[in-house]
């Protein structure tokens, strides 16, 4: 599907970037406690800093800044990388999610296609995202 050298480079850099990026994700989304209706009281301090892009103790990494930039310029590549690197989904699951999203958003099928995204489309988005991140890291 893709040249072996591209797959090897993507695997190498994808693993490196994934290890770096996952360290910057906060451990908790909400501070402890619930409102009377059962909703969490507020975001945890780490998650609030992450959402706002504020550094916490100087550990905010280059990888996170690159991923934020990727999210602005190519949200689909970002989402594929997030699902693969952070959530640990495989490319089959990612392609299914992309197709469900396209159907949910009423995006018409491309001509002569039975699905919006095939497995190789999800892999191609991942490769492109890794290349972007590597070039801007």
N, C-alpha and C positions, 0 to 999 in steps of 0.2 A: 504494500500500500504506500509506504514512504521509504526512502532510502535508509539503509541501516545506519549510516553515519548520522543522519538527522535524528533517528530514534535514540541512538547512543548519547548524542549531545543533549537532546531534550531530557532524557532520563537523568543524566548527570546533573544538569542545571535545575531541573524540576525538583529533584531530591534535595539539592542544596537550598534552593529558595524556599521549599516547603518547610525544612527544618528551621530556617531563619524566621519565616513568616509566622509559624504556629507559636513561636515563643512570645510574640507580641499580642496575641489574642488574650483578652482577660479571662480569668478562670470563672468568674461569676458575672452574670448579667444584672442581677438585682441585689440590693442590700437586703438584709433580713427584715422580716416584718411584712404584714399584709394590711391593706386597707379593709374597711368593713365589708366591701363588696367582693373581697377575695383577690383583688389585684395587688401586685407588689407595690411597696411604698415608694421606692425610687430606684434609679439605676445605681449600681455599685460605683464607687469612685473610679475604679480602674476602667470600667466600661464607659462611663461618662467621658473620661479623658480620651479613650479610644475613639468614641464617636466624634468628638470635637477635634481630634487630631492633635491634642495637646500632649507634649511629652510629659512623662511622669517623673522618672528619676534619671533621665538622660539615656535610658535604655531603648528608646524608640529607634528602631533599626532602619537602615537604608531600604531593606526589602519592603517594609510596610509603606514607606513613602512611595516607592516604585509601584506597589500594588494600588495605592490610592490614585496615583496618576493613571494607571491602566484602567481603573474603574471609570474614570472620567472620559478617557478617549475611546475605550472599547468595552462597554459593560458586558457583552456576551463572552468575550475572552476571559474577563475577570471572573465572571460567574462560573465558567467551566473550571478555571484554576482553583477557585475557592472550593467548589464541590469535590474536586480531586484531591487537593492538598490539605484542606482543613477538615472536610467532612469524611474524606476517605472513600468516596464513591468511585466505582469503576466507570469506564467510558460507556458501557452499555446503559447503566443507570443514568448517566448524564445525558446521553442521547434521548432516552425516554423522557426525562424531565424537560429537555429542550422542545421535544415534540408536544408534550402536554401544554407547555407554556404557549407555543405557537397556536395550538388549537384554541386554548382558552382566550387568547387575544385576537382570535378571528383572522389570523394571517393566512391568506390563500396559499394553497400548495403551489410550488413551482411546477411549470409544465413538465409532463412526462416523469413525475415523481410520485411515489405512493406515500412518502413521509417527508416532512420538512428537513429533518436531520437524520443522517445515517451515522453509523459508528465512526466512519472515517471523517465525517464532518466534525464530530466532537473531538476527535484526536487532532484534527487540523487546527481547531480553535485553541486547543491546549498548546500545540507546538508554536503557534503564532504568539500566544500570551507569554510563553517562556522566552521566546526570542525577544519580545519587547522588553520584558523584565531584565533579561540579561544585558541587553544593549543600554538600558538606562540605570543599571545598578551601580 
